[in-house]
């Protein structure tokens, strides 16, 4: 019912459908609506068990939709392909500025997909990747993307299991990145080794205004 209404509604700009039971079929219906809707700018469909298949429908819509600016896909268990669909959409989408993908059981390969998209995307400014399982390897992919991307201003990267070695990849990116102003890497177990890497980066970085390193076993 909501999806059908979106196909003809011309006034709604913000829609919150988080923590429902939309699942795959509901995602397909919403995606079809997004392909024709030209007014909605913010959509929250987090925690709806979209999984990879449902995410694919939304991603295909993003390739056509240019009015949606903010999309929340938190907690949708999109591992095993979902991130790849979103990443491919980000390579061509020209409207989205904020994307939330936290708590999606994403791993290193997912970070690779997202990182490759960030190298070419020119509109996204806010990206939330908290509470995933990227590990050191995933941090390497994201760090590599940050060396190239010049539009992202806010990155949330907490609880990613990156450790001190992963922190080095992010810190090295900060030495050359000139767009990021807010970075949160809390609860990543980076320890003193990771803190040292970030300290060295801050000596040369001239754009970062906020850095979160809380709960990282720094002494």
Secondary structure, DSSP 8 states (H G I E B T S, - for coil): -HHHHHTT-SS--EEE--SS--HHHHHHHHHHHHTT--S--EEE--SS--HHHHHHHHHHHHTT--S--EEE-TT---TTTHHHHHHHHHTT-SS--EEE--SS---HHHHHHHHHHHTT-SS--EEE--S---HHHHHHHHHHHHTT--S--EEE--S---HHHHHHHHHHHHTT--S--EEE--SS--HHHHHHHHHHHHTT--S--EEE--SS---
